Amino acid sequence: MLDVLYFAWVRERIGIPREQVETQAATVAELVEELKAREERYAAAFADPSALRVALDQELRDFDAPLAGVREVAFFPPMTGG
């Protein structure tokens, strides 16, 4: 079971800030595909993965990162500085 957190416009599109997900996904990319297949709001939120960043247990990772041993996955838009 994974805790999946959504931030900023990702949360707005999906409509919830967090949920627990039962998954067989081996990588972040596979998890995204599972979520997109759930319903339209997930498909909309994950339509362009290049517009997203992901953190596994609060460490920035790539979408090809393995999920083995991970407890928390967070999706958010890129941070902008100024």
N, C-alpha and C positions, 0 to 999 in steps of 0.2 A: 504494500500500500504506500503510495506516494502522497505527500502534501504538495499540491500545485497552487502556486500563488500567481495572481494576475495584477499588474500595475498599470496606471495611467489609462490610455485609450484601449488597451487590451482588456482591462477590467470593465470599462464602459461597454465595449462590444459584447462581451460574454455575459455581463450582468451580475457577476459575483466576484468577490475579492480572493476567495480561496476555496478549494475543495479537496477531498481525498479521492484519489483515483486508483483503481485496481487495474494494473496493466501488465501485459506480457512484453512490452516494448524493451528492446535491448539498448536503444540509443534515444537521444532527445528527438532526433528526426522521426523515428518510428512513433514516439509518443505523440508528436504533433500530428502525424497522419491519423492516429487513432482518435485524437480529439476532433480533428476536422471532420471525420466521418460521423461524429455524434449527431450534429445538427447544424443548421445554417449559421447560427451566431458564432460557433467555433470556427467554421469555415471562413467566415468573414474576418475574424480576429487573426487567423493564421494564414490568410490568403497570400501574404508576401513575407515569408520568413526572413528575407534580407532586411526588413524593416524592424526586426526584433533582436533583442539580446536575451541570453538565457544564463541563469546562475544555478549551479548545482551545489546544494548545501552552502550557499552564500559565496561561491567562487565563480567568477565568470568563466564560461566554457563555450565550446563550439557545439553546433547542432549534431555533429557526429560523435560527441562524447558519450561514453557508455553510462548506463543508469545503474549498473550493479553496485549495490551498497549505498545508493543515494537515498536520502530521506525526504529532501525538499527540492522542488524545481520551481524557479521563479521566472516568469516571462515579463519583459518590459521593453519599451522603446529605448533607443540609444540615448544616452545622456548628452545634453548639449551644454557647453560652457560659454562663458562670456566675460 
